Amino acid sequence: MEKFKEYKREFTDEEMILHAWDKETIQDLIGRFVLYWGNGDTVRALNELWVKEPVHTADASFATNIGFFVGIEEVRRHLVDEYEAIERKTLDAFRAACPEKYADAGLGMGMTRTHSCTTPLLFISVDDRYARYLGYDLGMTGHGSPDGTAKCYFEIGLLLVELVREADGWKIWHVVQEHDFSIESGTNYNDVDTVLKGYDPASRFYGDPTVKKEVYDNQFGWEYLFYDMPRPFKTYDEDEGYGPNGKVGRKFYERLEML
């Protein structure tokens, strides 16, 4: 059976400097994306950091465990519109409970979230036009109620990002957010069995994807993660990429042909 396609390249000193700068630029871009995302500033993230050229916006994608949002407007629907709907519902509950106190409150009242991207693994293609990135999202979400209580979760998962170099620099093209599990604040880790029982507290953020398919199984996902990890590559290959037509997330027994 065919082995993974891996490519190595020898760099001149000048090329090495430019390559190192590209890596710093990409890591800075991903850092800004998760910061904007965590702060609820997803409009800014899409406007500044995501692809702009039509050839790329047409199949730009954001995937959660249950499917892909395909096309930049569908990505916007998930990252902006679907979350704003949750924020509006929460704000309405606060205003209904205490109209005078929360009359001037804005979207985000009672909600909080944080994203990060740690321990990055990054490869830039041999032709310097594409990049693939893997990081671990150590984050949290909080959802408050007018009675003063809140449900807060420590949430962790993987973040796979595929980038493309456009005329004005590197841009995010495809993202796959693979949520592993959530644990409620104040809960003993040894007592956590919600995933095994089939309840996933983060499922409220999976949304209603354009293409519904199992992208990541948070009980057994690590079994086949190895096949999706970035590795040296020559140029973009849709089959190996992180878009909706790639093999990302396929289970081990579905991917033996990649060995």
Disulfide bonds with the S-S distance in Angstrom:
none
